Amino acid sequence: MSSAEATTKRHLQRPVSCAVLGAGGYAGGELLRILLAHPQAEVVLAASRSQAGKTIDTAHPNLDSNLRFEDVPPSVAAERAEVVFLALSHGESVAAVREMPKAKIVIDLSGDFRLATAEEYALAYGKKHEAPELIPAFRYGCPELARPGELGGATRIANPGCFATGAALALAPLAAKGLLRGTVVVNGVTGASGSGVTPSAGTHFPARDGNFKAYKVLSHQHEPEIAQTLARVASKGTAALHAPGVKPGFELVFTAHSAPLTRGIHTTATVELPDARSDVLEIYRGYFEKARFVKVREGPIELKGLAGTNKVSIGVATRGRHVVVTSAIDNMGKGAAGQAVQNMNLVLGLDEAAGLGFSGLYP
C-alpha cells in the first residue's frame, strides 16, 4: 500500500482536523463554509483576533455552527490541527509560519510564499521578505498545472493568487506547447470580495457601485506570479512549480480591473501565435482532459453560475494567428478557499473533489 493510500485509509476512519487562521475575513469564512461540509474534515479552530469570543455566524451569517472564534497563537493551532490554513494578510503569514515549525501541514492563502525568491517578492510586494529561508519549503499549489502526484505528501503549500489562477489556467496549454512569444496581453476583472472584509476608500459600496476601473497598472503583484508560473510550464511542458531561475520567453502585460461585482474573476488573454493553426481548441481540451474542475468551451464564457464553486470555465476563440482565451472563476472559490481545500485533498491523498462538488448559483 502506498503512503497516499495509507493516508486515505486513515482519514476514512477519522476526520482531518483543520484550523483556520484569519477566520473572520472573507477567505476565512469561505474556508469555514467548505470545511464544515467536507465529508472528511473537522474544523477544530477558527482563529480571529477581531472576532474572538463571538460565534462564527457573527461574521459569517450564512454559517450554522457552534464554533466560536478564538484568539490563539499559531503554535497552538499547529498543536490542535493536522492542517493549518492561513487566511491572513500579505506579510502576516511569514510570522505565523515561523511560530509553528512543527506544524504538520500548512496551506497559505497569502502571497508570502508564491514567488521563488525573496528578491522577486520584494519587487512584487514593495517590501522585504522577512523569512527567505522558508520559501524553498513551499510548493506552489495549482493542481491543474502540477505533475501527477507532485502535491501528494507535501507539507507546505503556497495557494496561488486569484488573478494568477485565472490567467495561468487560461494560458498554460499554449505555454506548454511553446506558443507564447512576444507580448502576451492579459486583462483581469475582479469582484469586490477580493479586496477583503475591511472597506477602503476605493472598495466600499459608494465608490464601487456603477464603477469600472483599472488599478495597479503595470505594477500588480500577481503579474510576476503569472509570468513565473507560465515560464515553468513552458520550460517543462508541465509545471515544475517551485524551481527558481526560470524566465519567460515572452513579455507579459497584465492589467487588473475593479468591477461592481461581489464575486468572480473574468480574464481575457490575447496571444499572437508564430503561425496560424486550427488545433488550438483541441490543445486546450487535451491539456485539461483530466482536470476535474475545468470545462473548456469554444467561444467566450461568463461568470454567472460559478459563484460558490471551485470550477473553471475556459473559452477559446481563434482567428488566423490570433487567439483570445477567456477564463472565469469564483475569486473566493477556485481563486482562494476552494483551491486551498483542493490542495489539502491532494496533499492527504483524499479524493481531489472531496467537499467541493457543489453547484453554483444561477441566475
C-alpha positions in Angstrom: 0.0 0.0 0.0 1.4 3.4 -1.0 1.7 6.2 1.6 -1.1 8.1 -0.1 -3.3 5.1 0.1 -2.5 4.6 3.7 -3.2 8.2 4.4 -6.5 8.0 2.7 -7.5 4.8 4.6 -6.6 6.5 7.9 -8.7 9.6 7.1 -11.6 7.5 6.1 -11.6 6.3 9.6 -11.4 9.7 11.3 -11.8 13.2 10.0 -8.8 15.5 9.3 -8.5 18.2 12.0 -8.3 21.7 10.5 -7.6 25.1 11.8 -8.3 28.4 10.0 -6.2 31.5 11.0 -7.8 34.7 9.8 -11.2 33.0 10.0 -13.1 36.3 10.4 -12.3 37.5 6.9 -14.0 36.6 3.6 -11.5 33.9 2.6 -11.5 32.5 6.1 -15.3 32.4 6.0 -15.3 30.6 2.7 -12.8 28.1 4.1 -15.1 27.5 7.1 -18.1 27.1 4.7 -16.4 24.4 2.7 -14.7 22.6 5.6 -17.8 22.4 7.7 -19.5 20.5 5.0 -16.4 18.4 4.0 -17.1 14.7 4.5 -13.6 14.0 5.8 -12.7 17.2 7.7 -13.4 18.7 11.1 -12.8 22.3 12.0 -11.3 22.4 15.4 -10.2 26.0 15.5 -11.5 29.3 13.9 -8.9 31.9 14.9 -9.6 35.6 14.7 -8.2 38.4 16.8 -11.0 40.9 15.9 -13.9 38.4 16.4 -12.5 36.4 19.4 -15.2 35.0 21.7 -18.1 35.5 19.2 -19.9 32.7 17.4 -18.9 32.3 13.8 -22.3 33.4 12.5 -21.5 36.9 13.8 -19.0 37.4 11.0 -20.5 34.8 8.6 -24.3 34.8 8.9 -24.5 32.1 6.3 -22.8 29.5 8.6 -24.6 27.4 11.2 -22.1 26.0 13.8 -21.4 26.0 17.5 -17.9 27.1 16.8 -16.6 30.3 18.4 -13.8 32.4 17.2 -10.6 32.2 19.3 -7.6 34.4 19.6 -4.7 31.9 19.9 -1.1 32.0 18.6 -0.2 29.9 15.5 1.8 27.5 17.7 -1.5 26.5 19.4 -3.2 26.0 16.0 -0.4 23.7 15.0 -0.8 21.6 18.1 -4.5 21.3 17.7 -4.9 20.7 14.0 -3.3 18.5 11.3 -3.9 21.1 8.6 -3.5 24.8 9.3 -5.0 27.2 6.7 -3.5 30.7 6.8 -6.2 33.2 5.5 -4.0 36.1 6.6 -2.9 39.4 5.0 0.3 39.5 3.0 3.2 39.7 5.4 1.4 38.1 8.3 1.8 34.5 7.1 5.6 34.7 7.4 5.4 35.4 11.1 2.8 32.6 11.6 4.9 30.0 9.8 7.9 31.0 11.9 5.9 30.4 15.0 4.9 26.9 14.1 7.9 25.0 12.8 6.4 21.7 13.9 3.1 22.2 12.1 2.2 19.1 10.1 0.6 20.7 7.0 0.4 24.5 6.3 -1.6 25.9 3.4 -1.0 29.6 2.9 -3.6 31.8 1.0 -1.4 34.9 1.2 1.3 35.9 -1.3 4.1 35.4 1.1 5.5 32.1 -0.4 4.2 32.2 -4.0 7.3 33.7 -5.6 10.5 31.7 -5.9 12.9 34.2 -4.3 13.0 37.0 -1.7 14.2 39.4 -4.4 11.1 38.7 -6.6 8.9 39.1 -3.6 10.4 42.5 -2.7 9.8 43.7 -6.3 6.2 42.5 -6.4 5.1 43.5 -2.9 7.3 46.5 -2.3 8.7 45.2 1.0 11.4 42.9 2.2 10.6 39.2 2.8 11.2 38.5 6.4 12.0 34.8 6.2 13.6 34.0 2.8 14.9 30.7 4.2 11.4 29.4 4.4 10.5 29.9 0.8 12.0 26.7 -0.6 9.9 24.6 1.7 6.7 25.7 0.0 5.3 24.2 -3.2 3.1 26.3 -5.5 -0.4 24.7 -5.3 -2.1 25.0 -8.6 -3.3 21.4 -9.0 -4.2 21.6 -12.7 -0.6 22.6 -13.5 1.2 20.1 -11.3 2.6 16.8 -12.3 0.5 13.8 -11.1 1.4 13.1 -7.5 3.5 16.2 -7.2 1.5 17.7 -4.3 0.8 14.4 -2.5 2.8 14.3 0.7 3.8 18.0 0.6 3.6 19.8 4.0 3.8 23.4 2.9 1.6 24.8 0.1 1.5 28.3 -1.3 -2.0 28.8 -2.6 -2.0 30.8 -5.9 -3.4 34.3 -6.2 -6.9 34.7 -7.6 -5.8 36.7 -10.7 -2.9 34.4 -11.1 -5.1 31.3 -11.1 -7.4 32.7 -13.8 -4.6 33.9 -16.0 -2.3 30.9 -15.7 -5.1 28.4 -16.4 -6.1 30.5 -19.4 -2.6 30.3 -20.9 -1.0 27.2 -19.6 -1.9 25.0 -22.7 -0.2 27.4 -25.0 2.8 27.8 -22.7 3.2 24.0 -22.6 3.4 24.0 -26.4 5.9 26.8 -26.5 3.4 29.1 -28.3 3.7 32.1 -26.0 6.0 34.6 -27.8 6.4 38.4 -27.9 3.9 40.3 -25.9 1.1 38.5 -24.1 -1.7 40.8 -23.0 -3.9 39.7 -20.1 -6.8 41.7 -18.6 -8.4 40.5 -15.4 -11.7 41.8 -13.9 -12.5 41.2 -10.2 -15.3 41.5 -7.8 -15.2 43.4 -4.5 -14.7 40.4 -2.2 -11.1 40.1 -3.5 -10.3 43.3 -1.6 -11.1 41.7 1.7 -13.6 42.3 4.5 -12.2 45.7 5.6 -13.5 48.5 3.3 -11.2 51.2 1.9 -11.8 54.4 0.0 -11.7 52.6 -3.3 -13.5 49.4 -2.4 -16.6 50.3 -0.3 -20.0 50.4 -2.0 -20.4 54.0 -2.9 -17.1 54.0 -4.7 -17.5 50.7 -6.4 -21.2 50.6 -7.4 -21.7 51.6 -11.0 -18.0 52.0 -11.5 -15.3 50.2 -13.5 -11.6 51.0 -13.4 -8.1 49.7 -13.9 -5.8 49.7 -11.0 -2.1 49.0 -10.1 -1.4 49.4 -13.8 1.9 47.8 -14.8 2.6 47.1 -11.1 0.1 44.5 -9.9 1.7 41.9 -7.6 0.2 39.0 -9.5 1.9 39.8 -12.7 5.3 38.3 -11.8 3.4 35.3 -10.3 1.6 34.7 -13.6 4.9 35.1 -15.6 6.7 32.7 -13.2 4.0 30.0 -13.4 3.8 30.2 -17.2 7.6 30.2 -17.6 7.8 27.0 -15.6 5.0 25.4 -17.6 6.8 26.3 -20.8 10.2 25.1 -19.6 8.9 21.7 -18.5 6.0 21.0 -20.8 4.2 20.6 -17.5 4.8 22.6 -14.3 7.8 22.2 -12.0 6.1 24.8 -9.9 8.8 25.8 -7.5 12.1 25.8 -9.3 13.8 29.3 -9.2 15.5 30.9 -12.1 13.1 30.1 -14.9 12.5 33.1 -17.1 9.6 33.5 -19.6 10.3 33.6 -23.3 7.6 36.3 -23.7 6.7 39.7 -22.1 3.6 39.7 -20.0 1.4 42.8 -19.7 -1.3 42.2 -17.1 -3.9 44.8 -16.1 -6.3 44.3 -13.2 -9.8 45.9 -13.2 -12.3 46.5 -10.5 -15.9 45.8 -11.3 -19.2 46.3 -9.4 -19.4 42.5 -8.6 -19.3 40.7 -5.3 -17.6 37.5 -6.5 -15.8 36.4 -9.6 -12.7 37.0 -11.8 -13.1 37.2 -15.6 -9.8 37.0 -17.5 -9.2 37.8 -21.2 -5.8 36.8 -22.7 -4.8 37.8 -26.2 -2.0 35.9 -27.9 -0.4 36.2 -31.3 0.9 32.7 -32.4 4.0 32.2 -34.5 1.8 30.7 -37.2 -1.9 30.2 -37.8 -3.2 26.9 -36.6 -6.5 25.2 -36.4 -5.9 22.9 -33.5 -5.9 25.4 -30.6 -9.3 24.2 -29.1 -8.0 20.6 -29.3 -4.8 21.6 -27.5 -6.9 23.0 -24.6 -9.2 20.1 -24.4 -6.3 17.7 -24.4 -4.4 19.6 -21.7 -7.3 19.8 -19.3 -8.8 16.4 -20.2 -8.2 15.0 -16.7 -8.8 18.3 -14.8 -11.8 17.7 -12.5 -12.9 21.3 -12.3 -12.1 22.7 -15.7 -14.5 23.0 -18.6 -13.3 24.1 -22.0 -15.7 25.7 -24.4 -15.5 27.1 -27.9 -16.0 30.9 -27.8 -16.5 33.2 -24.9 -17.6 32.3 -21.4 -19.2 34.1 -18.5 -19.1 34.4 -14.7 -22.7 33.5 -14.0 -23.2 30.1 -12.4 -19.7 29.9 -10.9 -20.3 31.7 -7.6 -19.6 29.4 -4.6 -17.8 26.8 -6.7 -14.3 25.5 -7.4 -15.0 25.4 -11.1 -13.1 27.0 -14.0 -14.7 27.9 -17.3 -12.3 28.5 -20.3 -13.4 29.8 -23.7 -11.2 29.6 -26.8 -11.6 31.7 -29.9 -9.1 31.8 -32.8 -8.7 33.9 -36.0 -5.6 33.3 -38.1 -2.6 33.7 -35.8 -4.6 35.4 -33.0 -6.1 33.5 -30.1 -8.3 35.1 -27.5 -8.8 33.0 -24.3 -11.3 33.9 -21.6 -11.5 32.3 -18.2 -13.9 32.6 -15.4 -13.6 31.6 -11.7 -15.1 32.5 -8.3 -12.3 34.5 -6.7 -13.3 33.2 -3.3 -13.6 29.6 -4.5 -11.1 28.5 -7.1 -9.2 31.7 -6.5 -8.8 31.2 -2.8 -10.6 28.8 -0.4 -11.8 26.2 -2.9 -8.3 25.7 -4.3 -6.9 25.6 -0.8 -9.2 22.7 0.1 -8.4 21.0 -3.2 -4.7 21.2 -2.3 -5.5 19.7 1.1 -7.2 16.8 -0.5 -4.3 16.1 -2.8 -1.7 16.5 0.0 -3.5 14.0 2.1 -4.3 11.6 -0.7 -8.0 12.1 -0.5 -10.4 12.4 -3.4 -9.4 15.7 -5.1 -13.0 16.8 -5.3 -14.0 15.9 -1.7 -16.1 18.7 -0.2 -16.0 20.6 -3.5 -18.8 19.0 -5.5 -21.4 21.8 -5.1 -23.1 23.5 -8.0 -23.0 27.3 -8.5 -26.0 29.7 -8.2 -28.0 30.6 -11.4 -29.4 33.0 -12.0 
